[in-house]
Amino acid sequence: MTSIGIEGEAFIVDGRLANAGRTVLGVPVDGLLLNSRMINGMFDDLNPATRGQWAYPDTGVWDAERACSSARASRRSIRS
């Protein structure tokens, strides 16, 4: 089983510094995780006690479709 940890600001994989000795475009990447793919879930909060925490300031309500559209748009701008 692979073990992953963090020491200071560096990622450790199986007890060794991630990407030790490597560079990208001349920049050292020791301790960094490259090409990290993250998943972000968006869903409706069905709990009446916490639902209001996710409301948009301009409308006062949460809108999952709006959140997804915003996330897709931001991904496009990152790729540019």
CYANA upper distance limits for C-alpha pairs under 8 A (distance plus 0.5 A):
  2 THR  CA     13 VAL  CA      7.65
  2 THR  CA     14 ASP  CA      6.38
  3 SER  CA     13 VAL  CA      6.33
  3 SER  CA     14 ASP  CA      5.44
  3 SER  CA     15 GLY  CA      7.91
  4 ILE  CA     11 PHE  CA      7.62
  4 ILE  CA     12 ILE  CA      6.12
  4 ILE  CA     13 VAL  CA      5.18
  4 ILE  CA     14 ASP  CA      6.77
  4 ILE  CA     15 GLY  CA      8.26
  5 GLY  CA     11 PHE  CA      6.31
  5 GLY  CA     12 ILE  CA      5.46
  5 GLY  CA     13 VAL  CA      7.07
  6 ILE  CA     10 ALA  CA      6.06
  6 ILE  CA     11 PHE  CA      5.10
  6 ILE  CA     12 ILE  CA      6.19
  7 GLU  CA     11 PHE  CA      6.97
  7 GLU  CA     12 ILE  CA      7.47
  9 GLU  CA     31 GLY  CA      8.04
 10 ALA  CA     17 LEU  CA      7.59
 10 ALA  CA     18 ALA  CA      8.11
 10 ALA  CA     30 ASP  CA      8.01
 10 ALA  CA     31 GLY  CA      4.70
 10 ALA  CA     32 LEU  CA      6.75
 11 PHE  CA     17 LEU  CA      6.74
 11 PHE  CA     18 ALA  CA      6.20
 11 PHE  CA     31 GLY  CA      5.29
 11 PHE  CA     32 LEU  CA      6.50
 11 PHE  CA     33 LEU  CA      7.40
 12 ILE  CA     16 ARG  CA      5.74
 12 ILE  CA     17 LEU  CA      5.11
 12 ILE  CA     18 ALA  CA      5.88
 12 ILE  CA     31 GLY  CA      7.20
 13 VAL  CA     17 LEU  CA      6.82
 13 VAL  CA     18 ALA  CA      6.22
 16 ARG  CA     20 ALA  CA      8.44
 17 LEU  CA     30 ASP  CA      7.19
 17 LEU  CA     31 GLY  CA      5.75
 18 ALA  CA     30 ASP  CA      6.62
 18 ALA  CA     31 GLY  CA      5.06
 18 ALA  CA     32 LEU  CA      6.60
 18 ALA  CA     33 LEU  CA      7.19
 19 ASN  CA     29 VAL  CA      6.80
 19 ASN  CA     30 ASP  CA      5.60
 19 ASN  CA     31 GLY  CA      6.52
 19 ASN  CA     32 LEU  CA      7.17
 19 ASN  CA     33 LEU  CA      8.00
 20 ALA  CA     29 VAL  CA      7.72
 20 ALA  CA     30 ASP  CA      5.02
 20 ALA  CA     31 GLY  CA      7.03
 21 GLY  CA     28 PRO  CA      7.64
 21 GLY  CA     29 VAL  CA      8.04
 21 GLY  CA     30 ASP  CA      6.62
 22 ARG  CA     28 PRO  CA      6.47
 22 ARG  CA     29 VAL  CA      6.33
 22 ARG  CA     30 ASP  CA      6.91
 23 THR  CA     27 VAL  CA      5.50
 23 THR  CA     28 PRO  CA      4.73
 23 THR  CA     29 VAL  CA      5.88
 23 THR  CA     30 ASP  CA      8.28
 24 VAL  CA     28 PRO  CA      7.03
 24 VAL  CA     29 VAL  CA      7.30
 42 MET  CA     64 ALA  CA      7.08
 42 MET  CA     67 ALA  CA      7.90
 42 MET  CA     68 CYS  CA      7.66
 43 PHE  CA     64 ALA  CA      6.78
 44 ASP  CA     62 TRP  CA      8.36
 44 ASP  CA     64 ALA  CA      7.00
 45 ASP  CA     50 THR  CA      7.78
 45 ASP  CA     51 ARG  CA      5.83
 46 LEU  CA     51 ARG  CA      7.11
 47 ASN  CA     51 ARG  CA      6.23
 48 PRO  CA     52 GLY  CA      8.01
 50 THR  CA     54 TRP  CA      8.35
 51 ARG  CA     55 ALA  CA      7.97
 51 ARG  CA     62 TRP  CA      8.30
 52 GLY  CA     60 GLY  CA      8.42
 52 GLY  CA     61 VAL  CA      7.55
 52 GLY  CA     62 TRP  CA      7.98
 54 TRP  CA     61 VAL  CA      7.94
 54 TRP  CA     62 TRP  CA      6.09
 55 ALA  CA     59 THR  CA      7.89
 55 ALA  CA     60 GLY  CA      5.65
 55 ALA  CA     61 VAL  CA      4.71
 55 ALA  CA     62 TRP  CA      4.66
 55 ALA  CA     63 ASP  CA      8.12
 56 TYR  CA     60 GLY  CA      5.80
 56 TYR  CA     61 VAL  CA      6.11
 56 TYR  CA     62 TRP  CA      6.29
 56 TYR  CA     63 ASP  CA      8.26
 57 PRO  CA     61 VAL  CA      8.34
 63 ASP  CA     67 ALA  CA      6.84
 64 ALA  CA     68 CYS  CA      6.71
 65 GLU  CA     69 SER  CA      6.63
 66 ARG  CA     70 SER  CA      6.59
 67 ALA  CA     71 ALA  CA      6.68
 68 CYS  CA     72 ARG  CA      6.68
 69 SER  CA     73 ALA  CA      6.66
 70 SER  CA     74 SER  CA      6.65
 71 ALA  CA     75 ARG  CA      6.80
 72 ARG  CA     76 ARG  CA      6.99
 73 ALA  CA     77 SER  CA      7.01
 74 SER  CA     78 ILE  CA      6.80
 75 ARG  CA     79 ARG  CA      6.99
 76 ARG  CA     80 SER  CA      7.14
